[in-house]
């Protein structure tokens, strides 16, 4: 019976329809006579009524259990989505690539929200029905609603944080470019000061020539390091 109910019931209207049908069958059972006289024979109908009432109660309990299980399924899906989304939005991107990834994940979360909201609506409707027929519902929906509201605020603040990070990175990039240009100017000034003169070659001084070669090697290394910095800035 449990599998049949789980397979056939999905929307809140399915449970409402079955609860109403059970209530109607219960009233019909109440109207059954305890004794039925057939000619000169009196038939005791109480055992039959007891079996009918037991079947109705068992089906009622099954409907309640399946309704509660359906609500729990919704809440688990919603909580899983909200928890994962909050973890994703909590990370602060530190590079342009990470900002692109963060924007993509934000868009994915935004795209899934309508489906999750439908689950929220279904869970709330089913929980109201559960309270009506059982006298109490699942309290977890209240805390889940608060968690959802927090996610909404995080999504708004996430976009502001991304904009702030972009501005910070732009400012940092400008500072690094300025530092690179300053270092390049210093390199040029040092090179103009230390680069070998034509007179060194003309004199043929071996020690001076070796010193000039070493200077060129050192400056080439410095220039290559500057090129690495320039490549990173591009």
N, C-alpha and C positions, 0 to 999 in steps of 0.2 A: 504493500500500500504506500509506503514511504517513497519508493522509487517512482511510482505512478504519479503521486502528487507532485513530486519534484519535477517530473518531466512535463506535466500538463499545465502547471501554474507558473506564471511569470510576472504579470502585471498586478497591481493592487486590485484592479477590477476582477481579476480571476479569483482572488481570495474573497472579495466582497460577495461575489455571486455564489460561491460555495458556502460561505457562512450563512447567507440568507436562505439558501436551499436547505441547509441542515436545520436551521431554526424552524422552517416550515414543516420539515419532516418530524421534528420534535413535537410540534403542536398537534400534528396528525396522530402521533403515537399517544399523546395525552388523551385524545378523544376516543381511543380504542377502549371498549368496555372491558372490565375485569372478568366478567362472566358473559358467556354467550350461550343462549338456550336454543338448542336445535331439537325440535319436537319435544320429546320427553327427556332429552339428554342435556345436561348443563356442562358446558366446556369452560374450563379455567383458562383464561387468556393471559394471566399474569406472567407465566414463563416466557410466552412469546413477546410480550411487551418488554420484559427484562432483557431479552436478547436484542430486540430492536434498540432499546435505550443504550445498551452497552456498545452496539455497533456505532450508533450516533456519537456517543462520547469518545470512542476510539478515533473516529474520523475527525472529530472536533480537535482532539489532542494532536493528531497528526497535522492538521491544518495549522494549528498554533505553532508547532515545532518548525514546520516548513517555512512559515511566515517569519519567524524569528531568525531562522537560518538564512533566509534570503536577505533580511536586513543586515545581518552580520557580514554577508558576502559583499554587500554594497559598501559597508563601512571599512572593510579590509582593503578593498580596491581604492577607495577614496584616501584612506590613511597612507597607503603605500605611495600613491601619487603625490600627496602633499609632502610627506617626509622626504621623498626623493627630490622633489622640486625645491624644497627649502635648503637641502644640502647643496644642490647645484647653485642656487642663488647666493649662498653664503660665501662662495669662493670669490676672491678679488683678483681679476686678471692683471698680469704684470707686463704683458707685451701686446703688440698689435695683433699677433696671431691669436693670443688668448682672448683678446677682446672680440675678435671675430667669432671664436668658438662660443664665448659667453652669449653673444647676441643670437647665435643660431640656437643654443639651448633655450634661451628665453622665448624665442619664437615657437619652438617645439612645445614648451609648456603652455604657451598661450593658445596654441592650436588644439591642445587636448582638453582645455578647460571646459568647453561646451559639453563634451561627453561626460566629464566628471560631474558637472552641474546637473545633468539629467539623472545621474546616479544618485546625487544628493536629493533631488526632488523625489525620486522613487522611494528612497530610504525614508524620507520624512513622511510621505503619504502612507507607506506601509506601517511605520511606527505609530502613526495616529490610529490606524485601524487596529493595531495590536493593543493599544491602550483601551480602545473602545470595547474590544471583545474579551480581553484578558484582565483589564483593570490596571495595566502597567506596561510601559514600553522599555526600550533600551536607553539608558542614560548616556551612553557613549556618544550619541549624536550631538549632544550639547557641547561637549569638549571638542569634538571634531569640527563643529561649526566655528568655534573660537580659533582653532588651528587654521582653518580655511581663511578666516578673516586676516590672520597674521600673514598668511601666504600672499594675499592680495596686497597688503602693505609692502611686503618684501619685493614684490614684482615692480611696484611703483618706485621704490627706493633703489632697486637694482639699476633701472634705467638712468636715474640721477647719478648713481655711483659710476656707471660706465662713462657718462659724459665727463665727470670729474677726472676719471682716470685718463681719458683721452687728452684733457687739458694738461694734466700733470705730465703725461708722456710727451706732448708737444713741447711743453716748456723745457723738459729734460733734454729733448732732442736738440732744441735750439741752443741750450747751454753747452751740449757736447759739440755741436757744430762750431760755436764760438771758441770753445777750448781748442778744437782741432785747428782752426784758422790761426789762433794765437801761437800754437805750437809750430805750425807750418812757417809762420813769420819768423819765429825764433830760429828754426832750422835754417831758413834762408840767410838770416843774419850771421849765424855761426859759420855757415858754408862760405859766405862771402869773405869772412874774416880768416878762415883756416884753409881754404882751398889752395892747392899748390900753385905757385906763381911760375910764369914762364922762365924766370931767372934760374929757378932750381934746376930745370932741365938743361938749361944752357951751361950751368956750371959743371954739371956732371958729378956733383958730390954724391957719392954712394949712400952715405948715411942720410942725407937730406932726401934723396930719392926714395929710400925705404920708408922714411917717416911720412912722406907724401902718399905713398901707396897705402900705408896703414890708415892714414887719415881718410883716404877715399873709401877704404873698406868699412871703416867705422861709420862714415856718413851714409854709405849705401845701406848698412844695417838699420840706421835710424830712419832713413827714408822708407825702407820696406815696412817698418813698424807703422810709420805714418800712413802708408798705403793700406795696411790692414785696418787701421782705424777708419780711414775714408770709406773703405768697402762696407764696413759695418754700419756706417751712417747712411749709406744709400738705401 
